[in-house]
Amino acid sequence: MSMPMAIIIQQILIPVLFALFSALLGWVSVNVTQWIRTKTHNEQIAAFVQHLTSVVAGSVQQVEVQYRPNLPERYMDTTGKLAPSGQRAMQKEARRLIRNQLPPYPAAVRRFIPDLDAYIDNQIERSIGGKH
């Protein structure tokens, strides 16, 4: 009886275990590759958004320091605060500065933020519009 058991193990059980192990190894390989790809994309997105935030903040600050003091009086209201037309003029200048500083953005960012221009406009409006 020991001979048939050895044959069963050698001819049936070992190939079945090998097939299961091969399938499991393939599944783990695919999932690890996908995880690495996702992590890389997330890092690209995070780095770009961090860079974008820095560029927007720097551009808004530059507009505040260099552009706002030179705005004509028509952009100010009667209390000396920035009128809506002045805010729009500053936002337009900030957009120009930002577009000159931003590199082309990666495909992963395009999938995460499909309308980057609207996102930038929103950040500028919150920064400039919220201060005055």
LONUKE-463839 format. One record per atom (N, C-alpha, C, O): residue in one letter; residue number from 0; atom name; x, y, z. Coordinates in pm, whole numbers, plus 50000, padded with zeros to 5 digits. Layout:
residues N
residu num atome x y z
A NUM CA X Y Z;
...
END
This chain:
residues 132
residu num atome x y z
M 0 N 50080 49881 50000;
M 0 CA 50000 50000 50000;
M 0 C 50085 50126 50000;
M 0 O 50036 50231 49959;
S 1 N 50204 50119 50043;
S 1 CA 50285 50239 50047;
S 1 C 50324 50284 49907;
S 1 O 50345 50403 49884;
M 2 N 50334 50193 49815;
M 2 CA 50368 50230 49678;
M 2 C 50258 50309 49611;
M 2 O 50288 50412 49549;
P 3 N 50133 50267 49619;
P 3 CA 50028 50347 49555;
P 3 C 50016 50487 49617;
P 3 O 49986 50582 49546;
M 4 N 50039 50501 49749;
M 4 CA 50030 50632 49813;
M 4 C 50141 50722 49760;
M 4 O 50118 50841 49738;
A 5 N 50260 50670 49740;
A 5 CA 50371 50748 49686;
A 5 C 50341 50791 49544;
A 5 O 50373 50903 49503;
I 6 N 50279 50702 49467;
I 6 CA 50242 50735 49329;
I 6 C 50135 50844 49327;
I 6 O 50142 50937 49246;
I 7 N 50037 50834 49416;
I 7 CA 49931 50935 49424;
I 7 C 49992 51071 49459;
I 7 O 49959 51172 49397;
I 8 N 50078 51072 49556;
I 8 CA 50141 51198 49596;
I 8 C 50227 51252 49483;
I 8 O 50222 51372 49454;
Q 9 N 50304 51168 49419;
Q 9 CA 50396 51212 49316;
Q 9 C 50323 51253 49189;
Q 9 O 50360 51353 49127;
Q 10 N 50223 51181 49149;
Q 10 CA 50159 51207 49021;
Q 10 C 50038 51299 49029;
Q 10 O 50001 51360 48929;
I 11 N 49975 51310 49145;
I 11 CA 49853 51390 49153;
I 11 C 49871 51510 49247;
I 11 O 49850 51624 49206;
L 12 N 49909 51485 49368;
L 12 CA 49913 51590 49469;
L 12 C 50020 51696 49439;
L 12 O 49992 51815 49450;
I 13 N 50137 51656 49403;
I 13 CA 50245 51752 49375;
I 13 C 50209 51842 49256;
I 13 O 50225 51963 49267;
P 14 N 50161 51788 49142;
P 14 CA 50122 51878 49032;
P 14 C 50007 51973 49070;
P 14 O 50005 52088 49027;
V 15 N 49912 51924 49149;
V 15 CA 49800 52011 49191;
V 15 C 49853 52123 49281;
V 15 O 49816 52239 49263;
L 16 N 49936 52089 49377;
L 16 CA 49993 52192 49464;
L 16 C 50080 52290 49385;
L 16 O 50078 52410 49413;
F 17 N 50155 52241 49289;
F 17 CA 50238 52327 49205;
F 17 C 50151 52422 49124;
F 17 O 50183 52541 49112;
A 18 N 50041 52374 49069;
A 18 CA 49950 52459 48991;
A 18 C 49887 52565 49081;
A 18 O 49876 52681 49041;
L 19 N 49846 52526 49200;
L 19 CA 49787 52623 49294;
L 19 C 49890 52728 49335;
L 19 O 49859 52847 49341;
F 20 N 50011 52684 49363;
F 20 CA 50117 52776 49401;
F 20 C 50150 52871 49287;
F 20 O 50171 52991 49309;
S 21 N 50154 52821 49165;
S 21 CA 50182 52906 49048;
S 21 C 50072 53011 49029;
S 21 O 50102 53127 49000;
A 22 N 49947 52970 49044;
A 22 CA 49836 53064 49031;
A 22 C 49841 53169 49142;
A 22 O 49820 53288 49116;
L 23 N 49870 53127 49263;
L 23 CA 49879 53220 49375;
L 23 C 49994 53318 49354;
L 23 O 49980 53438 49379;
L 24 N 50107 53269 49308;
L 24 CA 50222 53354 49280;
L 24 C 50189 53456 49171;
L 24 O 50227 53573 49183;
G 25 N 50119 53415 49066;
G 25 CA 50078 53507 48961;
G 25 C 49984 53614 49013;
G 25 O 49997 53731 48979;
W 26 N 49888 53574 49096;
W 26 CA 49792 53668 49153;
W 26 C 49863 53771 49242;
W 26 O 49836 53891 49233;
V 27 N 49955 53724 49327;
V 27 CA 50031 53814 49414;
V 27 C 50115 53909 49330;
V 27 O 50124 54028 49361;
S 28 N 50177 53859 49226;
S 28 CA 50260 53942 49139;
S 28 C 50178 54054 49075;
S 28 O 50222 54169 49072;
V 29 N 50061 54022 49023;
V 29 CA 49975 54122 48959;
V 29 C 49931 54227 49061;
V 29 O 49936 54347 49032;
N 30 N 49890 54184 49179;
N 30 CA 49844 54279 49281;
N 30 C 49955 54366 49334;
N 30 O 49933 54485 49359;
V 31 N 50073 54312 49352;
V 31 CA 50187 54393 49398;
V 31 C 50223 54496 49291;
V 31 O 50251 54612 49322;
T 32 N 50224 54455 49166;
T 32 CA 50254 54547 49057;
T 32 C 50151 54659 49052;
T 32 O 50186 54776 49036;
Q 33 N 50025 54624 49065;
Q 33 CA 49918 54724 49064;
Q 33 C 49932 54818 49184;
Q 33 O 49913 54939 49169;
W 34 N 49965 54767 49300;
W 34 CA 49983 54850 49418;
W 34 C 50098 54948 49399;
W 34 O 50086 55066 49433;
I 35 N 50208 54900 49344;
I 35 CA 50324 54987 49318;
I 35 C 50287 55096 49218;
I 35 O 50323 55212 49237;
R 36 N 50216 55059 49113;
R 36 CA 50173 55157 49012;
R 36 C 50082 55263 49075;
R 36 O 50098 55382 49047;
T 37 N 49988 55222 49157;
T 37 CA 49896 55315 49224;
T 37 C 49972 55406 49318;
T 37 O 49948 55527 49321;
K 38 N 50064 55349 49394;
K 38 CA 50143 55430 49487;
K 38 C 50226 55533 49412;
K 38 O 50237 55647 49456;
T 39 N 50285 55496 49300;
T 39 CA 50363 55588 49220;
T 39 C 50276 55701 49166;
T 39 O 50315 55817 49169;
H 40 N 50157 55666 49116;
H 40 CA 50065 55769 49065;
H 40 C 50022 55863 49178;
H 40 O 50016 55984 49159;
N 41 N 49992 55806 49294;
N 41 CA 49951 55889 49406;
N 41 C 50063 55984 49448;
N 41 O 50037 56099 49482;
E 42 N 50185 55937 49444;
E 42 CA 50299 56023 49479;
E 42 C 50317 56132 49374;
E 42 O 50349 56246 49409;
Q 43 N 50297 56098 49246;
Q 43 CA 50304 56200 49140;
Q 43 C 50198 56307 49162;
Q 43 O 50226 56426 49153;
I 44 N 50076 56263 49190;
I 44 CA 49966 56356 49210;
I 44 C 49994 56444 49332;
I 44 O 49978 56566 49326;
A 45 N 50035 56383 49441;
A 45 CA 50062 56459 49563;
A 45 C 50174 56561 49540;
A 45 O 50164 56675 49585;
A 46 N 50279 56520 49471;
A 46 CA 50390 56613 49444;
A 46 C 50344 56728 49355;
A 46 O 50381 56843 49379;
F 47 N 50264 56698 49254;
F 47 CA 50219 56804 49164;
F 47 C 50124 56899 49236;
F 47 O 50134 57020 49219;
V 48 N 50031 56845 49315;
V 48 CA 49936 56931 49388;
V 48 C 50011 57018 49489;
V 48 O 49977 57134 49507;
Q 49 N 50112 56962 49553;
Q 49 CA 50193 57040 49647;
Q 49 C 50266 57151 49572;
Q 49 O 50272 57265 49619;
H 50 N 50323 57119 49456;
H 50 CA 50391 57219 49374;
H 50 C 50291 57326 49327;
H 50 O 50320 57445 49331;
L 51 N 50174 57281 49282;
L 51 CA 50070 57373 49236;
L 51 C 50029 57468 49348;
L 51 O 50015 57588 49325;
T 52 N 50009 57417 49468;
T 52 CA 49971 57500 49581;
T 52 C 50078 57604 49611;
T 52 O 50047 57720 49639;
S 53 N 50202 57562 49604;
S 53 CA 50314 57653 49627;
S 53 C 50319 57762 49519;
S 53 O 50341 57879 49550;
V 54 N 50299 57723 49394;
V 54 CA 50301 57819 49283;
V 54 C 50187 57919 49297;
V 54 O 50206 58039 49279;
V 55 N 50067 57870 49330;
V 55 CA 49951 57959 49346;
V 55 C 49977 58057 49461;
V 55 O 49955 58177 49446;
A 56 N 50023 58007 49574;
A 56 CA 50048 58094 49689;
A 56 C 50156 58198 49656;
A 56 O 50141 58316 49689;
G 57 N 50262 58155 49591;
G 57 CA 50369 58249 49553;
G 57 C 50322 58353 49452;
G 57 O 50358 58470 49461;
S 58 N 50241 58310 49357;
S 58 CA 50190 58403 49256;
S 58 C 50095 58504 49318;
S 58 O 50101 58623 49286;
V 59 N 50007 58457 49405;
V 59 CA 49913 58549 49471;
V 59 C 49990 58649 49556;
V 59 O 49958 58768 49557;
Q 60 N 50091 58601 49627;
Q 60 CA 50172 58691 49709;
Q 60 C 50245 58793 49621;
Q 60 O 50250 58911 49655;
Q 61 N 50299 58748 49510;
Q 61 CA 50368 58838 49418;
Q 61 C 50272 58944 49362;
Q 61 O 50309 59061 49350;
V 62 N 50151 58902 49328;
V 62 CA 50051 58997 49279;
V 62 C 50015 59097 49388;
V 62 O 50001 59217 49362;
E 63 N 50000 59048 49510;
E 63 CA 49967 59137 49622;
E 63 C 50076 59243 49641;
E 63 O 50046 59361 49662;
V 64 N 50200 59202 49634;
V 64 CA 50311 59292 49663;
V 64 C 50342 59385 49545;
V 64 O 50364 59505 49564;
Q 65 N 50344 59329 49424;
Q 65 CA 50390 59408 49310;
Q 65 C 50277 59471 49229;
Q 65 O 50293 59581 49177;
Y 66 N 50166 59402 49218;
Y 66 CA 50061 59446 49126;
Y 66 C 49956 59532 49194;
Y 66 O 49913 59632 49137;
R 67 N 49915 59495 49313;
R 67 CA 49806 59567 49380;
R 67 C 49838 59713 49409;
R 67 O 49752 59798 49387;
P 68 N 49958 59747 49458;
P 68 CA 49984 59888 49486;
P 68 C 49977 59978 49361;
P 68 O 49955 60098 49372;
N 69 N 49995 59919 49244;
N 69 CA 49995 59996 49121;
N 69 C 49861 59995 49048;
N 69 O 49852 60045 48936;
L 70 N 49758 59937 49109;
L 70 CA 49627 59934 49045;
L 70 C 49570 60075 49036;
L 70 O 49581 60152 49131;
P 71 N 49508 60109 48923;
P 71 CA 49443 60240 48913;
P 71 C 49329 60251 49014;
P 71 O 49278 60150 49062;
E 72 N 49291 60372 49045;
E 72 CA 49187 60396 49146;
E 72 C 49053 60336 49107;
E 72 O 48970 60309 49193;
R 73 N 49030 60316 48979;
R 73 CA 48901 60260 48938;
R 73 C 48879 60118 48991;
R 73 O 48767 60068 48993;
Y 74 N 48989 60054 49036;
Y 74 CA 48978 59920 49091;
Y 74 C 48954 59920 49242;
Y 74 O 48944 59814 49304;
M 75 N 48945 60037 49302;
M 75 CA 48922 60049 49446;
M 75 C 48780 60102 49470;
M 75 O 48726 60178 49390;
D 76 N 48721 60060 49582;
D 76 CA 48591 60117 49616;
D 76 C 48612 60242 49701;
D 76 O 48725 60284 49722;
T 77 N 48505 60299 49748;
T 77 CA 48514 60427 49820;
T 77 C 48586 60415 49954;
T 77 O 48636 60515 50005;
T 78 N 48592 60296 50011;
T 78 CA 48661 60278 50139;
T 78 C 48809 60243 50122;
T 78 O 48880 60221 50220;
G 79 N 48853 60238 49999;
G 79 CA 48994 60205 49973;
G 79 C 49020 60057 49961;
G 79 O 49135 60015 49943;
K 80 N 48916 59976 49972;
K 80 CA 48931 59831 49955;
K 80 C 48924 59796 49807;
K 80 O 48877 59875 49725;
L 81 N 48969 59680 49777;
L 81 CA 48970 59631 49640;
L 81 C 48828 59604 49593;
L 81 O 48754 59528 49657;
A 82 N 48789 59664 49483;
A 82 CA 48657 59641 49425;
A 82 C 48658 59509 49349;
A 82 O 48765 59456 49321;
P 83 N 48540 59454 49314;
P 83 CA 48535 59329 49237;
P 83 C 48615 59337 49107;
P 83 O 48677 59238 49067;
S 84 N 48614 59452 49041;
S 84 CA 48693 59464 48917;
S 84 C 48842 59455 48947;
S 84 O 48918 59402 48865;
G 85 N 48884 59505 49063;
G 85 CA 49024 59494 49103;
G 85 C 49061 59351 49136;
G 85 O 49171 59305 49104;
Q 86 N 48969 59281 49200;
Q 86 CA 48993 59139 49228;
Q 86 C 49011 59061 49098;
Q 86 O 49101 58978 49086;
R 87 N 48923 59089 49002;
R 87 CA 48934 59018 48872;
R 87 C 49066 59051 48804;
R 87 O 49129 58963 48745;
A 88 N 49109 59176 48810;
A 88 CA 49237 59214 48748;
A 88 C 49353 59142 48816;
A 88 O 49445 59095 48748;
M 89 N 49349 59132 48947;
M 89 CA 49456 59062 49020;
M 89 C 49451 58912 48992;
M 89 O 49556 58849 48977;
Q 90 N 49332 58856 48984;
Q 90 CA 49319 58714 48953;
Q 90 C 49374 58684 48814;
Q 90 O 49440 58583 48793;
K 91 N 49347 58773 48718;
K 91 CA 49398 58754 48581;
K 91 C 49551 58757 48581;
K 91 O 49615 58675 48515;
E 92 N 49610 58850 48654;
E 92 CA 49756 58858 48663;
E 92 C 49813 58734 48732;
E 92 O 49917 58683 48690;
A 93 N 49747 58686 48837;
A 93 CA 49793 58565 48906;
A 93 C 49787 58445 48812;
A 93 O 49879 58364 48811;
R 94 N 49680 58432 48734;
R 94 CA 49669 58322 48637;
R 94 C 49786 58324 48538;
R 94 O 49844 58221 48506;
R 95 N 49819 58444 48491;
R 95 CA 49930 58457 48395;
R 95 C 50060 58410 48459;
R 95 O 50136 58334 48398;
L 96 N 50086 58454 48581;
L 96 CA 50208 58413 48650;
L 96 C 50213 58262 48672;
L 96 O 50317 58199 48653;
I 97 N 50100 58205 48711;
I 97 CA 50094 58060 48738;
I 97 C 50120 57982 48610;
I 97 O 50199 57887 48611;
R 98 N 50056 58019 48502;
R 98 CA 50074 57945 48375;
R 98 C 50219 57948 48328;
R 98 O 50266 57853 48265;
N 99 N 50290 58056 48359;
N 99 CA 50431 58065 48320;
N 99 C 50520 57977 48407;
N 99 O 50631 57943 48367;
Q 100 N 50473 57941 48526;
Q 100 CA 50557 57864 48620;
Q 100 C 50527 57715 48623;
Q 100 O 50609 57636 48670;
L 101 N 50410 57675 48573;
L 101 CA 50372 57533 48584;
L 101 C 50430 57449 48471;
L 101 O 50421 57487 48355;
P 102 N 50489 57336 48505;
P 102 CA 50533 57243 48401;
P 102 C 50412 57168 48346;
P 102 O 50304 57173 48407;
P 103 N 50426 57100 48234;
P 103 CA 50316 57015 48187;
P 103 C 50286 56912 48296;
P 103 O 50377 56858 48358;
Y 104 N 50160 56887 48318;
Y 104 CA 50126 56797 48428;
Y 104 C 50109 56655 48378;
Y 104 O 50065 56632 48265;
P 105 N 50146 56558 48464;
P 105 CA 50143 56417 48426;
P 105 C 50000 56367 48402;
P 105 O 49903 56425 48449;
A 106 N 49990 56258 48328;
A 106 CA 49860 56198 48295;
A 106 C 49785 56160 48422;
A 106 O 49662 56170 48427;
A 107 N 49855 56115 48524;
A 107 CA 49788 56078 48650;
A 107 C 49717 56198 48711;
A 107 O 49609 56184 48768;
V 108 N 49777 56315 48698;
V 108 CA 49714 56437 48751;
V 108 C 49591 56471 48668;
V 108 O 49489 56513 48723;
R 109 N 49599 56454 48537;
R 109 CA 49483 56482 48450;
R 109 C 49364 56395 48486;
R 109 O 49250 56440 48477;
R 110 N 49390 56272 48526;
R 110 CA 49280 56184 48567;
R 110 C 49224 56227 48703;
R 110 O 49104 56214 48728;
F 111 N 49310 56277 48790;
F 111 CA 49269 56318 48924;
F 111 C 49202 56456 48924;
F 111 O 49103 56476 48993;
I 112 N 49256 56549 48846;
I 112 CA 49200 56684 48833;
I 112 C 49177 56708 48684;
I 112 O 49263 56766 48618;
P 113 N 49063 56664 48629;
P 113 CA 49040 56674 48484;
P 113 C 49040 56817 48432;
P 113 O 49089 56842 48321;
D 114 N 48987 56912 48509;
D 114 CA 48983 57052 48465;
D 114 C 49077 57133 48553;
D 114 O 49035 57199 48648;
L 115 N 49205 57128 48519;
L 115 CA 49306 57194 48601;
L 115 C 49286 57345 48601;
L 115 O 49310 57410 48703;
D 116 N 49244 57402 48489;
D 116 CA 49223 57547 48485;
D 116 C 49116 57591 48585;
D 116 O 49133 57692 48654;
A 117 N 49007 57516 48593;
A 117 CA 48901 57549 48690;
A 117 C 48953 57533 48833;
A 117 O 48919 57612 48920;
Y 118 N 49034 57432 48856;
Y 118 CA 49092 57411 48988;
Y 118 C 49182 57529 49026;
Y 118 O 49174 57579 49138;
I 119 N 49267 57572 48933;
I 119 CA 49356 57686 48958;
I 119 C 49273 57812 48983;
I 119 O 49300 57887 49077;
D 120 N 49172 57836 48897;
D 120 CA 49087 57954 48915;
D 120 C 49022 57954 49053;
D 120 O 49015 58058 49118;
N 121 N 48975 57839 49096;
N 121 CA 48913 57828 49227;
N 121 C 49012 57862 49338;
N 121 O 48978 57933 49433;
Q 122 N 49135 57812 49326;
Q 122 CA 49237 57842 49427;
Q 122 C 49270 57992 49429;
Q 122 O 49286 58051 49536;
I 123 N 49280 58052 49312;
I 123 CA 49311 58196 49304;
I 123 C 49196 58277 49362;
I 123 O 49219 58369 49441;
E 124 N 49074 58243 49324;
E 124 CA 48958 58319 49374;
E 124 C 48947 58309 49526;
E 124 O 48913 58406 49593;
R 125 N 48975 58192 49578;
R 125 CA 48971 58176 49725;
R 125 C 49081 58259 49790;
R 125 O 49060 58316 49897;
S 126 N 49198 58265 49727;
S 126 CA 49311 58338 49785;
S 126 C 49290 58490 49775;
S 126 O 49302 58561 49874;
I 127 N 49259 58537 49656;
I 127 CA 49246 58682 49634;
I 127 C 49110 58731 49681;
I 127 O 49101 58831 49751;
G 128 N 49006 58661 49644;
G 128 CA 48872 58704 49683;
G 128 C 48849 58695 49832;
G 128 O 48772 58775 49887;
G 129 N 48913 58600 49899;
G 129 CA 48891 58581 50041;
G 129 C 48967 58679 50129;
G 129 O 48934 58693 50246;
K 130 N 49067 58746 50074;
K 130 CA 49149 58837 50154;
K 130 C 49087 58976 50164;
K 130 O 49118 59052 50256;
H 131 N 49001 59008 50070;
H 131 CA 48953 59147 50064;
H 131 C 48804 59153 50082;
H 131 O 48746 59261 50080;
END
